[in-house]
Amino acid sequence: MPSKDRATLDPPEKPGGEGWLANADLQKIVQFKPDSATAHAQWVALRTYRWVPPRPPEPMTRRRMLRHNAIEAWETMLKTGWVKCSPPVR
């Protein structure tokens, strides 16, 4: 039987390592998405948006980091109050 309380469930993981984190206190969401790999490194693009629902997200910054640094940033953000979320509707 499906759960009626979907707010407590994590969004499904996307293949390839893409994910979203949200922080309601900061009114921000961050997208982690694999970026072009080189012969020597794997990169992840981080896009930060300001988001005050019901308005659409407003792009703030975009940067690239090495994959292992992005994983560390994801884990640190989860420990400091960010939560996994689904991509916003644009």
C-alpha positions, 0 to 999 in steps of 0.5 A: 500500500502506498504511503500517504505521507510522501513528504518524508520520502527522499526523491528518487535517485537520478542515474548518473549522479544528478541530485538536488539539495534545498535549504528553506532558511536560505531560500536556495536550492543547488543542483549537482550534475555530472559535467564533462570528464577529461582524461585526468578528472571527473567534474561536477557542475553545481548550480545555485538558485534562489527560490521563493515558491511559488516564483520560479528559481532564479539562477545565482551561480554556476561552478565546477568541482572535482567529483570527490570534492562535490561528494564531500560538499554534498555530504557536508551540506546534508549535515548542516541542514540541507535536504534532498529535494526533487528538481523545481518546476520551471 
